[in-house]
Amino acid sequence: MMMSGLPGRHLLNSAKGLEHARRAVELDPNPNYFDTLAEVYYAPDDTRMGMDICRRMLQKHSGEMLFLERLKRCRERPESVEELE
């Protein structure tokens, strides 16, 4: 079972975590699984992909706090927001 906010950020940085999150989204396009996928990309500094996922999900689920909060976290990263948007 995939869960958003898995314990231990080191688990999110692994290729296996990305594989599992992608597979979960393929099997069940549940917003919680997309949130997990966005977190997996966010954790190892792939902020652009995390933001892209959040934006796509907000188009389908307007106002969904999971994605609004994650998008906000991505924007607050020390990287230049101009480069990401």
Secondary structure, DSSP 8 states (H G I E B T S, - for coil): ---TT-S-HHHHTSHHHHHHHHHHHHH---HHHHHHHHHHHHTTT-HHHHHHHHHHHHHHSTT-HHHHHHHHHHHTSSS-HHHH-
